[in-house]
Protein backbone atom coordinates (compact mmCIF):
# COMPACT_ATOMS: atom_id res chain seq x y z
CA UNK A 1 0.00 0.00 0.00
CA UNK A 2 1.20 3.49 -0.78
CA UNK A 3 -0.20 6.26 1.37
CA UNK A 4 2.16 8.89 -0.09
CA UNK A 5 1.25 11.88 -2.18
CA UNK A 6 2.99 12.06 -5.56
CA UNK A 7 5.92 14.45 -6.00
CA UNK A 8 3.65 16.98 -7.77
CA UNK A 9 0.95 16.66 -5.09
CA UNK A 10 3.51 17.28 -2.32
CA UNK A 11 4.85 20.34 -4.15
CA UNK A 12 1.28 21.51 -4.63
CA UNK A 13 0.48 21.07 -0.95
CA UNK A 14 3.40 23.32 0.02
CA UNK A 15 2.44 25.93 -2.57
CA UNK A 16 -1.21 26.11 -1.45
CA UNK A 17 -0.18 26.15 2.20
CA UNK A 18 2.12 29.06 1.52
CA UNK A 19 -0.62 30.98 -0.29
CA UNK A 20 -3.09 30.33 2.52
CA UNK A 21 -0.65 31.46 5.21
CA UNK A 22 0.70 34.49 3.38
CA UNK A 23 -2.34 35.88 1.61
CA UNK A 24 -5.43 34.47 3.32
CA UNK A 25 -4.66 34.13 7.04
CA UNK A 26 -4.00 37.87 7.56
CA UNK A 27 -7.46 38.59 6.11
CA UNK A 28 -9.58 35.91 7.82
CA UNK A 29 -11.21 38.24 10.35
CA UNK A 30 -11.93 40.86 7.68
CA UNK A 31 -13.43 38.23 5.35
CA UNK A 32 -15.60 36.77 8.11
CA UNK A 33 -16.86 40.22 9.10
CA UNK A 34 -17.53 41.41 5.55
CA UNK A 35 -19.59 38.36 4.61
CA UNK A 36 -19.05 38.98 0.90
CA UNK A 37 -17.15 37.01 -1.71
CA UNK A 38 -13.75 38.74 -2.07
CA UNK A 39 -13.43 39.03 -5.84
CA UNK A 40 -9.78 40.10 -5.61
CA UNK A 41 -8.83 36.83 -3.91
CA UNK A 42 -10.99 34.81 -6.28
CA UNK A 43 -9.11 36.40 -9.18
CA UNK A 44 -5.80 35.74 -7.45
CA UNK A 45 -6.71 32.09 -6.85
CA UNK A 46 -7.77 31.87 -10.47
CA UNK A 47 -4.37 33.17 -11.55
CA UNK A 48 -2.75 30.50 -9.38
CA UNK A 49 -4.74 27.80 -11.17
CA UNK A 50 -7.00 26.85 -8.25
CA UNK A 51 -10.18 27.01 -10.32
CA UNK A 52 -8.69 24.84 -13.05
CA UNK A 53 -6.80 22.39 -10.89
CA UNK A 54 -8.53 19.34 -12.45
CA UNK A 55 -9.26 20.97 -15.81
CA UNK A 56 -7.08 19.85 -18.77
CA UNK A 57 -4.22 22.17 -19.75
CA UNK A 58 -5.71 22.76 -23.21
CA UNK A 59 -8.59 24.67 -21.59
CA UNK A 60 -6.40 26.72 -19.30
CA UNK A 61 -6.27 24.30 -16.38
CA UNK A 62 -3.43 22.36 -14.78
CA UNK A 63 -4.79 18.85 -15.37
CA UNK A 64 -3.94 17.67 -11.87
CA UNK A 65 -5.46 14.76 -9.95
CA UNK A 66 -8.56 14.58 -7.75
CA UNK A 67 -6.16 14.01 -4.85
CA UNK A 68 -4.43 17.31 -5.72
CA UNK A 69 -7.80 19.05 -5.63
CA UNK A 70 -8.55 17.52 -2.24
CA UNK A 71 -5.13 18.63 -0.96
CA UNK A 72 -5.91 22.16 -2.12
CA UNK A 73 -9.38 22.28 -0.57
CA UNK A 74 -8.04 20.86 2.72
CA UNK A 75 -5.12 23.29 2.95
CA UNK A 76 -7.27 26.32 2.17
CA UNK A 77 -9.93 25.17 4.62
CA UNK A 78 -7.41 24.77 7.43
CA UNK A 79 -6.95 28.53 7.25
CA UNK A 80 -10.33 29.69 5.93
CA UNK A 81 -13.03 27.03 5.32
CA UNK A 82 -15.30 29.28 3.20
CA UNK A 83 -12.63 29.23 0.49
CA UNK A 84 -12.68 25.43 0.46
CA UNK A 85 -16.47 25.67 0.27
CA UNK A 86 -16.12 28.12 -2.63
CA UNK A 87 -14.20 25.52 -4.62
CA UNK A 88 -16.57 22.75 -3.62
CA UNK A 89 -19.26 24.76 -5.45
CA UNK A 90 -17.28 26.61 -8.14
CA UNK A 91 -15.74 23.40 -9.51
CA UNK A 92 -19.17 21.78 -10.08
CA UNK A 93 -20.13 23.51 -13.32
CA UNK A 94 -16.51 23.65 -14.51
CA UNK A 95 -16.25 19.88 -14.08
CA UNK A 96 -19.67 19.31 -15.68
CA UNK A 97 -18.64 21.33 -18.73
CA UNK A 98 -15.24 19.61 -19.09
CA UNK A 99 -16.81 16.17 -18.62
CA UNK A 100 -20.03 16.49 -20.64
CA UNK A 101 -19.64 19.65 -22.73
CA UNK A 102 -19.18 19.93 -26.48
CA UNK A 103 -15.84 21.18 -27.74
CA UNK A 104 -17.50 24.51 -28.46
CA UNK A 105 -18.86 24.78 -24.91
CA UNK A 106 -15.47 23.92 -23.44
CA UNK A 107 -13.72 26.57 -25.56
CA UNK A 108 -16.41 29.13 -24.79
CA UNK A 109 -16.68 28.77 -21.02
CA UNK A 110 -13.70 27.01 -19.47
CA UNK A 111 -10.88 29.55 -20.04
CA UNK A 112 -12.72 32.40 -18.27
CA UNK A 113 -14.09 30.12 -15.53
CA UNK A 114 -10.68 28.70 -14.64
CA UNK A 115 -8.96 32.09 -14.74
CA UNK A 116 -11.45 33.56 -12.26
CA UNK A 117 -12.66 36.18 -14.73
CA UNK A 118 -16.05 34.49 -14.50
CA UNK A 119 -17.69 32.40 -11.77
CA UNK A 120 -20.12 29.52 -12.19
CA UNK A 121 -22.67 27.72 -10.06
CA UNK A 122 -24.71 24.56 -10.40
CA UNK A 123 -28.43 24.57 -9.63
CA UNK A 124 -30.08 21.27 -8.71
CA UNK A 125 -31.81 21.68 -5.32
CA UNK A 126 -35.43 22.78 -5.09
CA UNK A 127 -37.90 23.22 -2.24
CA UNK A 128 -38.50 19.48 -2.38
CA UNK A 129 -34.83 18.98 -1.46
CA UNK A 130 -31.69 18.16 -3.35
CA UNK A 131 -32.01 14.43 -2.88
CA UNK A 132 -35.45 14.01 -4.44
CA UNK A 133 -35.01 15.05 -8.06
CA UNK A 134 -38.03 13.01 -9.18
CA UNK A 135 -40.29 15.63 -7.63
CA UNK A 136 -38.43 18.48 -9.30
CA UNK A 137 -40.70 21.22 -10.61
CA UNK A 138 -38.27 23.11 -12.85
CA UNK A 139 -39.07 22.17 -16.43
CA UNK A 140 -37.52 22.91 -19.78
CA UNK A 141 -39.71 22.64 -22.85
CA UNK A 142 -38.71 22.75 -26.47
CA UNK A 143 -39.76 25.87 -28.28
CA UNK A 144 -38.62 26.57 -31.79
CA UNK A 145 -34.90 25.99 -32.05
CA UNK A 146 -34.28 26.23 -28.31
CA UNK A 147 -35.67 25.63 -24.85
CA UNK A 148 -37.80 27.56 -22.35
CA UNK A 149 -37.07 27.01 -18.67
CA UNK A 150 -39.54 27.64 -15.83
CA UNK A 151 -39.05 26.93 -12.14
CA UNK A 152 -37.19 27.83 -8.97
CA UNK A 153 -34.03 26.58 -7.33
CA UNK A 154 -33.03 27.14 -3.70
CA UNK A 155 -29.80 26.99 -1.67
CA UNK A 156 -27.69 27.56 -4.77
CA UNK A 157 -24.14 28.28 -3.65
CA UNK A 158 -22.57 31.17 -5.59
CA UNK A 159 -25.82 32.10 -7.35
CA UNK A 160 -26.00 35.87 -7.27
CA UNK A 161 -22.31 36.26 -8.07
CA UNK A 162 -22.09 33.58 -10.76
CA UNK A 163 -21.89 34.59 -14.41
CA UNK A 164 -22.83 31.12 -15.60
CA UNK A 165 -25.28 28.64 -14.08
CA UNK A 166 -25.59 24.96 -14.96
CA UNK A 167 -29.22 24.15 -14.17
CA UNK A 168 -30.92 20.76 -14.00
CA UNK A 169 -34.47 20.72 -15.39
CA UNK A 170 -37.09 18.14 -16.25
CA UNK A 171 -37.35 17.62 -20.00
CA UNK A 172 -39.83 14.77 -20.05
CA UNK A 173 -41.29 11.95 -18.03
CA UNK A 174 -38.35 10.67 -15.95
CA UNK A 175 -36.04 12.65 -18.20
CA UNK A 176 -33.78 15.45 -16.97
CA UNK A 177 -31.28 17.65 -18.78
CA UNK A 178 -28.66 20.22 -17.83
CA UNK A 179 -28.62 23.67 -19.43
CA UNK A 180 -26.00 26.38 -19.28
CA UNK A 181 -27.71 29.68 -18.50
CA UNK A 182 -25.74 32.90 -18.60
CA UNK A 183 -26.39 35.67 -16.11
CA UNK A 184 -28.44 38.39 -17.79
CA UNK A 185 -30.51 35.97 -19.85
CA UNK A 186 -34.10 37.36 -19.83
CA UNK A 187 -36.27 35.37 -17.42
CA UNK A 188 -33.35 34.31 -15.20
CA UNK A 189 -33.21 36.13 -11.87
CA UNK A 190 -31.85 35.93 -8.36
CA UNK A 191 -34.81 36.05 -5.98
CA UNK A 192 -32.91 36.64 -2.74
CA UNK A 193 -29.69 35.88 -0.96
CA UNK A 194 -30.28 33.37 1.80
CA UNK A 195 -28.86 33.83 5.27
CA UNK A 196 -26.84 30.99 6.75
CA UNK A 197 -25.03 30.65 10.06
CA UNK A 198 -21.69 29.62 8.53
CA UNK A 199 -19.62 30.11 5.36
CA UNK A 200 -20.68 33.75 5.59
CA UNK A 201 -18.54 35.06 2.77
CA UNK A 202 -19.97 32.58 0.25
CA UNK A 203 -23.31 33.74 -1.13
CA UNK A 204 -26.12 31.19 -1.31
CA UNK A 205 -29.28 32.29 -3.13
CA UNK A 206 -32.67 31.34 -4.45
CA UNK A 207 -33.02 31.73 -8.21
CA UNK A 208 -35.97 31.77 -10.57
CA UNK A 209 -36.54 30.94 -14.24
CA UNK A 210 -39.61 32.55 -15.78
CA UNK A 211 -40.00 31.80 -19.48
CA UNK A 212 -36.22 31.83 -19.66
CA UNK A 213 -35.30 31.11 -23.27
CA UNK A 214 -32.00 29.47 -24.08
CA UNK A 215 -30.56 28.20 -27.35
CA UNK A 216 -30.16 24.53 -28.25
CA UNK A 217 -26.42 25.04 -27.80
CA UNK A 218 -27.10 25.57 -24.08
CA UNK A 219 -27.88 21.89 -23.54
CA UNK A 220 -25.01 20.36 -21.59
CA UNK A 221 -24.51 16.66 -22.22
CA UNK A 222 -27.13 14.37 -23.67
CA UNK A 223 -30.79 15.32 -23.55
CA UNK A 224 -32.59 13.24 -20.92
CA UNK A 225 -29.35 12.06 -19.28
CA UNK A 226 -28.87 15.11 -17.09
CA UNK A 227 -29.78 13.54 -13.76
CA UNK A 228 -27.07 10.89 -13.96
CA UNK A 229 -24.57 13.51 -15.07
CA UNK A 230 -25.54 15.90 -12.26
CA UNK A 231 -25.35 13.16 -9.63
CA UNK A 232 -21.92 12.11 -10.91
CA UNK A 233 -20.67 15.71 -10.67
CA UNK A 234 -22.16 16.11 -7.19
CA UNK A 235 -20.46 12.91 -6.03
CA UNK A 236 -17.07 13.41 -7.71
CA UNK A 237 -16.76 17.14 -7.00
CA UNK A 238 -19.41 18.25 -4.51
CA UNK A 239 -19.14 15.54 -1.90
CA UNK A 240 -15.38 15.08 -2.21
CA UNK A 241 -15.12 18.87 -1.88
CA UNK A 242 -17.19 18.77 1.31
CA UNK A 243 -14.80 16.09 2.59
CA UNK A 244 -11.85 18.43 1.92
CA UNK A 245 -13.51 21.32 3.74
CA UNK A 246 -14.35 19.07 6.69
CA UNK A 247 -10.75 17.80 6.85
CA UNK A 248 -9.48 21.36 6.73
CA UNK A 249 -11.73 22.43 9.61
CA UNK A 250 -10.69 19.35 11.62
CA UNK A 251 -6.98 19.96 11.03
CA UNK A 252 -7.15 23.74 11.36
CA UNK A 253 -9.05 23.72 14.65
CA UNK A 254 -6.66 21.03 15.96
CA UNK A 255 -3.64 23.23 15.10
CA UNK A 256 -5.29 26.23 16.76
CA UNK A 257 -6.13 24.19 19.88
CA UNK A 258 -2.55 22.89 20.20
CA UNK A 259 -1.14 26.40 19.82
CA UNK A 260 -3.54 27.87 22.36
CA UNK A 261 -2.99 25.04 24.87
CA UNK A 262 0.78 25.65 24.77
CA UNK A 263 0.39 29.38 25.32
CA UNK A 264 -2.44 29.58 27.86
CA UNK A 265 -1.14 29.23 31.41
CA UNK A 266 -3.15 28.02 34.35
CA UNK A 267 -1.88 27.07 37.80
CA UNK A 268 1.53 28.36 36.73
CA UNK A 269 1.97 26.14 33.69
CA UNK A 270 0.61 25.80 30.15
CA UNK A 271 -2.74 23.99 30.04
CA UNK A 272 -1.16 21.59 27.50
CA UNK A 273 0.49 19.95 30.51
CA UNK A 274 -2.91 19.04 31.96
CA UNK A 275 -3.87 15.48 31.12
CA UNK A 276 -7.51 16.42 30.55
CA UNK A 277 -6.44 18.75 27.76
CA UNK A 278 -3.98 16.18 26.38
CA UNK A 279 -6.73 13.54 26.10
CA UNK A 280 -8.92 15.98 24.18
CA UNK A 281 -6.08 16.89 21.81
CA UNK A 282 -5.27 13.20 21.29
CA UNK A 283 -8.91 12.46 20.41
CA UNK A 284 -9.00 15.38 17.98
CA UNK A 285 -5.78 14.20 16.32
CA UNK A 286 -6.92 10.56 16.06
CA UNK A 287 -10.30 11.50 14.57
CA UNK A 288 -8.69 13.93 12.13
CA UNK A 289 -6.29 11.29 10.83
CA UNK A 290 -9.02 8.64 10.67
CA UNK A 291 -11.11 11.09 8.61
CA UNK A 292 -8.13 11.75 6.32
CA UNK A 293 -7.66 8.04 5.63
CA UNK A 294 -11.35 7.68 4.80
CA UNK A 295 -11.38 11.01 2.97
CA UNK A 296 -8.47 10.60 0.57
CA UNK A 297 -9.47 7.11 -0.59
CA UNK A 298 -12.41 8.10 -2.85
CA UNK A 299 -10.39 10.84 -4.59
CA UNK A 300 -7.54 8.39 -5.13
CA UNK A 301 -10.01 5.84 -6.55
CA UNK A 302 -11.35 8.49 -8.95
CA UNK A 303 -7.75 9.06 -10.09
CA UNK A 304 -7.50 5.30 -10.75
CA UNK A 305 -10.35 5.65 -13.23
CA UNK A 306 -13.31 4.71 -11.06
CA UNK A 307 -16.54 6.68 -11.48
CA UNK A 308 -18.47 8.51 -8.79
CA UNK A 309 -21.14 5.85 -9.05
CA UNK A 310 -18.61 3.08 -8.46
CA UNK A 311 -17.20 4.75 -5.36
CA UNK A 312 -20.42 6.24 -4.00
CA UNK A 313 -20.15 4.16 -0.84
CA UNK A 314 -16.57 5.30 -0.20
CA UNK A 315 -17.53 8.94 -0.85
CA UNK A 316 -20.57 8.70 1.45
CA UNK A 317 -18.56 7.14 4.28
CA UNK A 318 -15.92 9.83 3.94
CA UNK A 319 -18.39 12.70 3.85
CA UNK A 320 -20.50 11.46 6.77
CA UNK A 321 -17.50 10.76 8.99
CA UNK A 322 -15.41 13.81 8.07
CA UNK A 323 -18.32 16.19 8.68
CA UNK A 324 -18.98 14.69 12.12
CA UNK A 325 -15.28 15.01 12.96
CA UNK A 326 -15.20 18.62 11.77
CA UNK A 327 -18.05 19.54 14.11
CA UNK A 328 -16.54 17.54 16.96
CA UNK A 329 -13.04 19.04 16.54
CA UNK A 330 -14.35 22.59 16.21
CA UNK A 331 -16.44 22.09 19.37
CA UNK A 332 -13.47 20.66 21.29
CA UNK A 333 -11.26 23.52 20.07
CA UNK A 334 -13.82 25.97 21.47
CA UNK A 335 -13.74 24.15 24.81
CA UNK A 336 -9.94 24.26 24.94
CA UNK A 337 -10.01 27.98 24.14
CA UNK A 338 -12.34 28.53 27.13
CA UNK A 339 -13.97 31.95 27.10
CA UNK A 340 -11.89 32.92 24.07
CA UNK A 341 -13.44 30.06 22.11
CA UNK A 342 -16.45 31.91 20.83
CA UNK A 343 -14.82 35.31 20.26
CA UNK A 344 -14.25 36.52 16.69
CA UNK A 345 -10.56 37.13 17.51
CA UNK A 346 -9.93 33.40 17.77
CA UNK A 347 -12.58 32.49 15.17
CA UNK A 348 -13.30 29.01 16.56
CA UNK A 349 -17.05 29.66 16.83
CA UNK A 350 -17.11 30.67 13.19
CA UNK A 351 -15.30 27.50 12.22
CA UNK A 352 -17.95 25.47 14.08
CA UNK A 353 -20.68 27.33 12.18
CA UNK A 354 -18.81 26.55 8.94
CA UNK A 355 -18.63 22.86 9.89
CA UNK A 356 -22.37 22.73 10.57
CA UNK A 357 -23.04 24.10 7.06
CA UNK A 358 -21.39 20.99 5.66
CA UNK A 359 -24.05 18.71 7.12
CA UNK A 360 -26.38 19.38 4.19
CA UNK A 361 -23.82 20.31 1.52
CA UNK A 362 -23.91 17.76 -1.30
CA UNK A 363 -26.43 15.62 0.60
CA UNK A 364 -27.30 15.25 4.29
CA UNK A 365 -25.56 12.87 6.66
CA UNK A 366 -28.66 10.69 6.54
CA UNK A 367 -28.57 10.49 2.75
CA UNK A 368 -24.91 9.41 3.05
CA UNK A 369 -25.93 6.66 5.46
CA UNK A 370 -28.75 5.52 3.18
CA UNK A 371 -26.19 5.19 0.37
CA UNK A 372 -23.83 3.20 2.59
CA UNK A 373 -26.64 0.93 3.79
CA UNK A 374 -27.92 0.42 0.24
CA UNK A 375 -24.50 -0.87 -0.72
CA UNK A 376 -24.39 -3.15 2.32
CA UNK A 377 -27.84 -4.59 1.83
CA UNK A 378 -27.83 -4.95 -1.94
CA UNK B 1 29.37 38.15 -28.61
CA UNK B 2 28.48 36.99 -25.12
CA UNK B 3 27.63 33.39 -24.34
CA UNK B 4 24.48 32.76 -22.32
CA UNK B 5 24.92 33.58 -18.65
CA UNK B 6 24.21 30.72 -16.22
CA UNK B 7 22.80 31.29 -12.80
CA UNK B 8 23.06 29.06 -9.74
CA UNK B 9 21.13 29.59 -6.52
CA UNK B 10 22.16 28.07 -3.18
CA UNK B 11 19.28 26.99 -0.95
CA UNK B 12 19.22 25.42 2.48
CA UNK B 13 16.47 23.46 4.19
CA UNK B 14 16.06 24.76 7.74
CA UNK B 15 13.73 24.11 10.68
CA UNK B 16 10.45 25.92 10.01
CA UNK B 17 10.58 29.31 11.75
CA UNK B 18 7.02 28.77 13.09
CA UNK B 19 8.28 25.82 15.15
CA UNK B 20 11.43 27.28 16.70
CA UNK B 21 9.86 26.81 20.14
CA UNK B 22 10.24 23.05 19.63
CA UNK B 23 13.99 23.21 19.01
CA UNK B 24 16.08 21.75 21.83
CA UNK B 25 19.79 21.30 22.39
CA UNK B 26 21.39 17.90 22.81
CA UNK B 27 23.58 18.49 25.88
CA UNK B 28 25.98 15.65 25.04
CA UNK B 29 26.47 16.00 21.30
CA UNK B 30 26.19 19.81 21.49
CA UNK B 31 23.98 19.95 18.43
CA UNK B 32 20.48 21.24 17.83
CA UNK B 33 17.84 18.51 17.93
CA UNK B 34 15.72 18.91 14.82
CA UNK B 35 13.81 15.62 14.83
CA UNK B 36 10.08 16.00 14.33
CA UNK B 37 10.30 19.70 13.53
CA UNK B 38 8.72 20.68 10.20
CA UNK B 39 11.16 22.08 7.70
CA UNK B 40 11.13 25.01 5.29
CA UNK B 41 13.39 26.57 2.73
CA UNK B 42 15.51 29.30 4.29
CA UNK B 43 13.46 32.47 3.62
CA UNK B 44 16.36 34.57 2.30
CA UNK B 45 17.41 31.76 -0.05
CA UNK B 46 13.95 31.99 -1.61
CA UNK B 47 14.46 35.73 -1.92
CA UNK B 48 17.73 35.02 -3.78
CA UNK B 49 15.93 32.55 -6.05
CA UNK B 50 13.22 35.09 -6.81
CA UNK B 51 15.86 37.71 -7.68
CA UNK B 52 17.59 35.18 -9.95
CA UNK B 53 14.33 34.21 -11.68
CA UNK B 54 13.51 37.87 -12.33
CA UNK B 55 17.02 38.42 -13.68
CA UNK B 56 16.53 35.46 -16.03
CA UNK B 57 13.46 37.18 -17.49
CA UNK B 58 15.67 40.09 -18.60
CA UNK B 59 18.37 37.86 -20.10
CA UNK B 60 18.52 36.09 -23.46
CA UNK B 61 16.22 33.11 -24.00
CA UNK B 62 17.90 29.91 -22.90
CA UNK B 63 19.43 31.38 -19.75
CA UNK B 64 19.03 28.77 -17.03
CA UNK B 65 18.69 28.97 -13.27
CA UNK B 66 19.99 25.93 -11.38
CA UNK B 67 19.20 25.27 -7.72
CA UNK B 68 21.81 23.68 -5.40
CA UNK B 69 21.31 22.38 -1.89
CA UNK B 70 23.30 20.22 0.52
CA UNK B 71 21.48 18.10 3.06
CA UNK B 72 19.75 14.81 3.84
CA UNK B 73 17.42 13.17 1.26
CA UNK B 74 14.52 15.24 2.63
CA UNK B 75 16.28 18.41 1.42
CA UNK B 76 14.99 17.44 -2.01
CA UNK B 77 11.77 19.17 -0.92
CA UNK B 78 13.63 22.47 -0.98
CA UNK B 79 14.81 21.81 -4.52
CA UNK B 80 11.30 20.77 -5.55
CA UNK B 81 10.05 24.08 -4.19
CA UNK B 82 12.71 25.89 -6.24
CA UNK B 83 11.73 23.93 -9.37
CA UNK B 84 8.06 24.83 -8.82
CA UNK B 85 9.04 28.47 -8.49
CA UNK B 86 10.79 28.26 -11.86
CA UNK B 87 14.34 26.92 -11.48
CA UNK B 88 15.32 24.72 -14.42
CA UNK B 89 17.26 21.99 -12.67
CA UNK B 90 18.10 20.91 -9.13
CA UNK B 91 21.32 19.47 -7.64
CA UNK B 92 21.26 17.85 -4.20
CA UNK B 93 24.59 17.22 -2.48
CA UNK B 94 23.61 14.24 -0.40
CA UNK B 95 26.02 11.84 1.28
CA UNK B 96 26.47 10.76 4.89
CA UNK B 97 30.04 12.06 4.60
CA UNK B 98 28.69 15.63 4.33
CA UNK B 99 26.98 15.43 7.75
CA UNK B 100 28.20 17.70 10.51
CA UNK B 101 29.82 20.18 8.12
CA UNK B 102 30.65 23.65 9.37
CA UNK B 103 30.41 26.62 7.02
CA UNK B 104 33.87 26.03 5.53
CA UNK B 105 33.27 22.36 4.71
CA UNK B 106 29.80 23.23 3.37
CA UNK B 107 31.26 25.95 1.14
CA UNK B 108 33.98 23.61 -0.09
CA UNK B 109 31.47 20.95 -1.14
CA UNK B 110 29.18 23.50 -2.77
CA UNK B 111 32.04 25.23 -4.62
CA UNK B 112 33.26 21.86 -5.90
CA UNK B 113 29.78 21.01 -7.20
CA UNK B 114 29.38 24.44 -8.79
CA UNK B 115 32.69 24.22 -10.64
CA UNK B 116 32.13 20.61 -11.68
CA UNK B 117 28.58 20.91 -13.00
CA UNK B 118 28.57 24.28 -14.68
CA UNK B 119 30.46 27.45 -15.30
CA UNK B 120 28.14 29.79 -13.51
CA UNK B 121 28.20 33.50 -14.18
CA UNK B 122 26.19 34.35 -11.12
CA UNK B 123 25.80 32.41 -7.89
CA UNK B 124 22.99 33.80 -5.74
CA UNK B 125 22.25 32.92 -2.12
CA UNK B 126 20.47 34.25 0.93
CA UNK B 127 22.62 36.57 3.04
CA UNK B 128 22.13 34.29 6.05
CA UNK B 129 20.08 31.36 7.28
CA UNK B 130 17.50 31.44 10.05
CA UNK B 131 19.18 28.52 11.84
CA UNK B 132 22.94 29.11 11.69
CA UNK B 133 22.81 32.80 10.86
CA UNK B 134 26.56 33.12 10.20
CA UNK B 135 26.29 34.56 6.67
CA UNK B 136 29.65 32.93 5.94
CA UNK B 137 28.85 30.38 3.25
CA UNK B 138 28.37 32.71 0.24
CA UNK B 139 31.71 34.56 0.72
CA UNK B 140 33.48 31.26 1.42
CA UNK B 141 32.07 29.76 -1.79
CA UNK B 142 33.38 32.83 -3.64
CA UNK B 143 36.83 32.36 -2.10
CA UNK B 144 36.95 28.68 -3.07
CA UNK B 145 35.92 29.58 -6.63
CA UNK B 146 38.28 32.53 -6.75
CA UNK B 147 35.56 34.98 -7.80
CA UNK B 148 34.25 38.29 -6.46
CA UNK B 149 31.46 38.45 -3.93
CA UNK B 150 28.89 40.97 -2.70
CA UNK B 151 26.94 40.42 0.49
CA UNK B 152 23.46 41.52 1.57
CA UNK B 153 22.41 42.95 -1.79
CA UNK B 154 18.89 44.29 -2.17
CA UNK B 155 18.63 44.57 -5.94
CA UNK B 156 20.17 43.07 -9.05
CA UNK B 157 20.34 43.69 -12.75
CA UNK B 158 22.55 41.65 -15.05
CA UNK B 159 23.83 43.34 -18.20
CA UNK B 160 26.32 42.73 -20.95
CA UNK B 161 29.66 44.42 -20.08
CA UNK B 162 31.06 46.95 -22.53
CA UNK B 163 34.28 44.95 -22.82
CA UNK B 164 32.46 41.61 -23.27
CA UNK B 165 31.10 39.17 -20.73
CA UNK B 166 28.41 39.93 -18.14
CA UNK B 167 28.21 42.42 -15.29
CA UNK B 168 25.90 42.68 -12.31
CA UNK B 169 24.73 45.98 -10.93
CA UNK B 170 23.65 45.57 -7.33
CA UNK B 171 22.51 47.80 -4.52
CA UNK B 172 23.56 47.17 -0.95
CA UNK B 173 21.78 48.72 2.01
CA UNK B 174 24.29 50.60 4.17
CA UNK B 175 23.76 52.55 7.35
CA UNK B 176 22.71 55.82 5.77
CA UNK B 177 21.58 54.88 2.34
CA UNK B 178 22.35 52.61 -0.56
CA UNK B 179 25.63 51.64 -2.12
CA UNK B 180 25.52 50.81 -5.83
CA UNK B 181 28.13 48.41 -7.12
CA UNK B 182 29.01 47.08 -10.53
CA UNK B 183 30.60 43.65 -10.50
CA UNK B 184 32.11 41.77 -13.40
CA UNK B 185 30.75 38.26 -13.41
CA UNK B 186 31.39 35.55 -12.36
CA UNK B 187 30.57 36.49 -8.80
CA UNK B 188 28.73 35.26 -5.74
CA UNK B 189 26.03 37.63 -4.52
CA UNK B 190 24.06 37.14 -1.34
CA UNK B 191 20.69 38.84 -0.94
CA UNK B 192 19.13 40.33 2.15
CA UNK B 193 15.63 41.13 3.31
CA UNK B 194 13.55 43.24 0.95
CA UNK B 195 15.36 42.28 -2.26
CA UNK B 196 12.24 40.59 -3.64
CA UNK B 197 9.04 38.90 -2.53
CA UNK B 198 9.27 35.19 -3.45
CA UNK B 199 6.51 34.12 -5.83
CA UNK B 200 3.92 31.50 -4.94
CA UNK B 201 3.86 28.74 -7.59
CA UNK B 202 0.66 28.21 -9.55
CA UNK B 203 -0.83 24.79 -10.27
CA UNK B 204 0.77 24.77 -13.71
CA UNK B 205 4.13 25.83 -12.24
CA UNK B 206 3.91 22.83 -9.92
CA UNK B 207 3.00 20.43 -12.73
CA UNK B 208 5.95 21.67 -14.81
CA UNK B 209 8.28 21.75 -11.80
CA UNK B 210 7.50 18.13 -10.99
CA UNK B 211 8.73 17.14 -14.46
CA UNK B 212 12.16 18.73 -13.91
CA UNK B 213 15.09 16.65 -12.73
CA UNK B 214 16.96 16.71 -9.43
CA UNK B 215 20.45 15.24 -9.69
CA UNK B 216 21.83 13.74 -6.50
CA UNK B 217 25.57 14.33 -6.06
CA UNK B 218 27.52 12.09 -3.72
CA UNK B 219 31.05 12.52 -2.35
CA UNK B 220 32.35 10.28 -5.11
CA UNK B 221 30.71 12.28 -7.87
CA UNK B 222 32.30 15.45 -6.52
CA UNK B 223 35.70 13.79 -6.45
CA UNK B 224 36.30 14.85 -2.86
CA UNK B 225 37.82 12.82 -0.03
CA UNK B 226 35.96 12.06 3.21
CA UNK B 227 38.47 14.19 5.16
CA UNK B 228 37.61 17.22 2.99
CA UNK B 229 33.97 17.39 3.95
CA UNK B 230 31.47 16.94 6.78
CA UNK B 231 32.61 16.86 10.39
CA UNK B 232 36.06 15.58 9.37
CA UNK B 233 36.64 18.55 7.06
CA UNK B 234 35.36 21.13 9.55
CA UNK B 235 37.91 23.10 11.54
CA UNK B 236 35.15 24.48 13.80
CA UNK B 237 34.53 22.59 17.03
CA UNK B 238 31.59 23.46 19.22
CA UNK B 239 32.87 23.43 22.80
CA UNK B 240 29.79 24.76 24.52
CA UNK B 241 26.17 25.51 23.80
CA UNK B 242 23.68 27.13 26.11
CA UNK B 243 20.17 28.50 25.92
CA UNK B 244 19.59 32.17 26.51
CA UNK B 245 16.96 32.61 29.20
CA UNK B 246 14.19 34.94 28.19
CA UNK B 247 12.42 35.14 31.52
CA UNK B 248 11.41 38.63 32.52
CA UNK B 249 13.08 39.92 35.64
CA UNK B 250 10.75 41.07 38.36
CA UNK B 251 10.75 44.67 39.42
CA UNK B 252 12.01 47.23 36.94
CA UNK B 253 12.06 50.98 37.25
CA UNK B 254 9.30 53.40 36.44
CA UNK B 255 10.19 56.88 35.21
CA UNK B 256 7.35 59.31 35.62
CA UNK B 257 6.84 62.96 34.79
CA UNK B 258 6.82 64.65 31.40
CA UNK B 259 7.42 62.23 28.56
CA UNK B 260 10.50 64.07 27.22
CA UNK B 261 12.09 64.24 30.67
CA UNK B 262 11.21 60.65 31.52
CA UNK B 263 12.77 59.47 28.24
CA UNK B 264 15.99 61.40 29.00
CA UNK B 265 16.20 59.85 32.46
CA UNK B 266 15.49 56.40 31.06
CA UNK B 267 18.18 56.79 28.39
CA UNK B 268 20.71 57.89 31.00
CA UNK B 269 19.86 54.88 33.14
CA UNK B 270 20.17 52.50 30.17
CA UNK B 271 23.62 53.94 29.44
CA UNK B 272 24.64 53.45 33.06
CA UNK B 273 23.57 49.83 32.82
CA UNK B 274 25.61 49.42 29.65
CA UNK B 275 22.55 48.56 27.55
CA UNK B 276 23.21 51.45 25.17
Interface residues (C-beta under 8 A of the other chain):
Chain A: X6 X7 X8 X10 X11 X12 X14 X15 X18 X19 X22 X23 X47 X48 X49 X50 X52 X53 X57 X61 X62 X63 X64 X68 X262
Chain B: X21 X77 X80 X81 X83 X84 X200 X201 X202 X203 X204 X205 X206 X207 X209 X210
